[in-house]
Amino acid sequence: MSHLWLNCGVSFFATEDIMAQQKQDIRAARTEQAIRTAFEEMIMHHEQPIRVTALAKKAGINRKTFYLHYDTIEDLVNTYVDDARVDL
């Protein structure tokens, strides 16, 4: 009876992996939103040039986290261009 859960096709470890992935996805989405919000605020306040260090500080993340999401500030800007293309 204790091994009944193995017969359902999903192991306990697979379920843990799925839950861990979902938690990571939520964190990544939250970080992504923080980066975008900080970037938009910097644009609205005409902060030039926008540097990764300042953006990361405003977003409440460290530089390494920024670089996990984007290669450069230009890469971040390109995501806005890509989003605009999709909306057309």
Backbone bond lengths (Angstrom), bond angles and torsions (degrees), N, CA, C in turn:
res aa  C-N    CA-C-N  psi(-1)  N-CA   C-N-CA  omega(-1)  CA-C   N-CA-C  phi
1 M - - - 1.440 - - 1.522 111.00 -
2 S 1.340 117.73 -32.15 1.459 119.97 -177.65 1.530 111.94 -69.65
3 H 1.339 117.78 -17.29 1.456 120.55 -179.52 1.520 111.78 -102.04
4 L 1.286 118.34 13.64 1.458 123.05 -179.05 1.525 111.52 -60.50
5 W 1.322 117.65 -36.71 1.464 121.03 -178.67 1.524 112.26 -63.35
6 L 1.344 118.30 -22.48 1.466 120.82 178.11 1.524 111.70 -70.96
7 N 1.321 116.79 -26.05 1.453 121.07 -177.04 1.525 113.09 -77.98
8 C 1.315 118.40 -11.78 1.463 119.83 -177.06 1.529 111.93 -82.64
9 G 1.323 119.01 -3.27 1.456 121.88 176.47 1.516 114.51 93.06
10 V 1.306 119.34 -8.67 1.462 122.91 178.84 1.512 107.77 -124.98
11 S 1.305 116.04 121.79 1.449 118.74 179.71 1.521 110.12 -82.99
12 F 1.302 115.16 163.24 1.463 121.23 177.51 1.518 110.56 -59.98
13 F 1.331 116.69 -39.86 1.461 120.84 -177.81 1.521 111.28 -68.28
14 A 1.325 117.97 -36.68 1.462 120.96 176.98 1.520 109.85 -64.51
15 T 1.311 117.40 -39.79 1.458 121.69 178.28 1.519 110.46 -63.73
16 E 1.337 117.18 -41.67 1.468 120.40 177.01 1.522 110.95 -62.88
17 D 1.326 117.02 -40.57 1.465 121.03 178.77 1.524 111.17 -63.05
18 I 1.315 117.05 -41.78 1.460 121.31 178.90 1.525 110.18 -64.05
19 M 1.326 116.63 -43.64 1.472 120.33 179.53 1.523 110.90 -64.43
20 A 1.327 117.22 -39.90 1.463 121.11 178.75 1.521 110.26 -65.47
21 Q 1.327 117.18 -40.08 1.464 121.22 178.58 1.524 110.94 -64.57
22 Q 1.327 117.65 -41.45 1.460 121.21 178.87 1.517 110.75 -63.87
23 K 1.327 117.24 -40.95 1.459 121.32 178.49 1.525 109.96 -63.69
24 Q 1.335 116.31 -41.91 1.457 120.78 178.67 1.527 110.42 -65.24
25 D 1.332 118.00 -40.08 1.456 121.60 178.80 1.524 111.28 -62.77
26 I 1.315 117.58 -40.36 1.461 121.88 178.64 1.520 109.92 -64.60
27 R 1.327 116.43 -43.68 1.471 120.46 178.03 1.512 111.34 -62.97
28 A 1.332 116.61 -43.53 1.466 120.88 179.96 1.526 110.62 -63.10
29 A 1.323 117.02 -40.94 1.461 120.85 178.91 1.530 110.71 -65.68
30 R 1.319 116.54 -39.47 1.460 120.88 178.43 1.532 110.82 -65.01
31 T 1.325 116.52 -41.89 1.463 121.27 178.13 1.515 110.34 -65.92
32 E 1.319 116.75 -43.84 1.463 121.59 177.89 1.524 110.86 -57.27
33 Q 1.316 116.24 -43.94 1.465 120.51 179.09 1.532 110.84 -65.64
34 A 1.313 117.81 -39.34 1.466 121.23 178.60 1.528 110.58 -63.51
35 I 1.316 117.33 -40.97 1.463 121.33 178.27 1.520 110.24 -63.43
36 R 1.313 116.41 -47.65 1.470 120.37 -178.60 1.529 111.72 -64.35
37 T 1.312 116.72 -41.60 1.468 120.24 179.39 1.521 110.30 -63.17
38 A 1.322 116.74 -45.82 1.465 120.83 178.76 1.522 110.47 -61.38
39 F 1.318 117.22 -43.41 1.464 121.72 179.71 1.529 110.59 -61.58
40 E 1.325 116.38 -46.67 1.463 120.49 -179.36 1.525 111.44 -63.50
41 E 1.326 117.44 -39.12 1.467 120.54 177.04 1.529 110.67 -64.22
42 M 1.311 116.95 -40.19 1.459 120.44 179.51 1.532 110.55 -65.75
43 I 1.312 116.64 -38.76 1.471 120.79 177.03 1.535 109.97 -65.12
44 M 1.329 116.68 -45.30 1.471 121.06 -178.26 1.531 111.67 -63.18
45 H 1.326 117.07 -31.03 1.467 121.16 -179.75 1.528 112.00 -95.43
46 H 1.328 115.86 12.07 1.465 122.89 175.98 1.526 113.00 54.80
47 E 1.317 116.36 37.14 1.462 120.15 177.63 1.531 108.16 -76.87
48 Q 1.320 115.86 115.13 1.453 121.26 -177.89 1.511 109.38 -133.01
49 P 1.255 121.00 142.41 1.464 125.65 -14.93 1.529 110.25 -75.40
50 I 1.300 116.02 156.25 1.466 120.52 177.66 1.527 107.32 -86.30
51 R 1.296 114.87 119.85 1.469 122.08 -179.49 1.535 109.29 -108.07
52 V 1.308 115.36 150.41 1.465 121.04 -179.43 1.526 110.77 -58.54
53 T 1.317 117.27 -42.07 1.465 120.96 -178.40 1.523 111.04 -59.85
54 A 1.323 117.53 -46.84 1.465 121.52 -179.44 1.525 111.08 -68.09
55 L 1.319 116.55 -40.71 1.461 120.75 179.13 1.524 110.93 -63.89
56 A 1.318 116.29 -44.66 1.464 120.50 179.70 1.522 110.99 -62.61
57 K 1.321 116.17 -42.02 1.463 119.74 178.77 1.522 110.80 -61.91
58 K 1.318 116.86 -44.79 1.467 121.22 -179.89 1.530 111.23 -65.10
59 A 1.335 116.55 -34.25 1.468 121.40 -179.75 1.525 112.56 -80.26
60 G 1.333 116.75 -12.77 1.460 120.14 -179.71 1.520 113.07 77.89
61 I 1.326 115.30 28.75 1.463 120.77 179.04 1.529 107.91 -126.55
62 N 1.329 116.56 173.13 1.460 117.51 174.24 1.529 109.40 -99.03
63 R 1.308 116.08 167.07 1.461 121.12 -176.37 1.524 111.86 -59.06
64 K 1.310 116.61 -39.96 1.463 119.89 -179.07 1.531 110.60 -59.10
65 T 1.321 116.85 -39.49 1.462 120.43 178.24 1.514 110.48 -63.33
66 F 1.332 117.29 -42.19 1.467 120.01 176.17 1.527 109.59 -55.63
67 Y 1.330 116.44 -47.53 1.461 120.62 -176.56 1.527 112.94 -69.96
68 L 1.310 118.80 -16.74 1.462 120.79 171.61 1.524 111.04 -71.25
69 H 1.332 116.31 -25.88 1.470 121.71 -178.72 1.526 112.74 -97.55
70 Y 1.323 117.64 -35.84 1.462 122.79 -175.77 1.517 110.19 -138.92
71 D 1.317 115.47 151.14 1.467 120.48 176.64 1.526 111.20 -80.10
72 T 1.324 116.41 -38.89 1.466 122.61 -176.84 1.522 109.31 -150.73
73 I 1.327 115.98 173.46 1.470 120.54 172.78 1.528 109.19 -62.10
74 E 1.329 116.66 -38.27 1.469 120.80 178.85 1.528 111.14 -61.02
75 D 1.312 116.73 -36.71 1.462 121.53 176.63 1.534 109.90 -62.62
76 L 1.327 116.39 -41.80 1.466 120.83 176.24 1.527 110.27 -61.56
77 V 1.322 117.27 -46.35 1.468 121.32 178.93 1.529 109.85 -59.23
78 N 1.324 116.90 -40.85 1.468 120.36 -179.75 1.521 112.79 -62.04
79 T 1.328 117.65 -28.63 1.471 118.72 177.31 1.522 110.51 -67.02
80 Y 1.339 116.77 -33.25 1.466 119.65 175.53 1.519 110.89 -67.88
81 V 1.327 116.58 -38.79 1.470 120.73 177.56 1.528 109.48 -65.02
82 D 1.301 116.85 -44.44 1.465 120.83 178.34 1.516 111.42 -61.53
83 D 1.330 116.72 -42.02 1.464 120.73 178.41 1.525 110.91 -62.97
84 A 1.339 116.93 -38.56 1.460 120.98 179.37 1.531 110.88 -66.21
85 R 1.328 116.23 -37.88 1.473 120.04 177.93 1.522 110.85 -63.10
86 V 1.311 116.55 -41.31 1.471 121.30 -179.61 1.536 109.70 -64.39
87 D 1.318 116.60 -36.83 1.465 120.83 -177.98 1.521 113.07 -72.49
88 L 1.341 117.76 -16.78 1.476 120.75 -178.69 1.476 112.44 -74.72
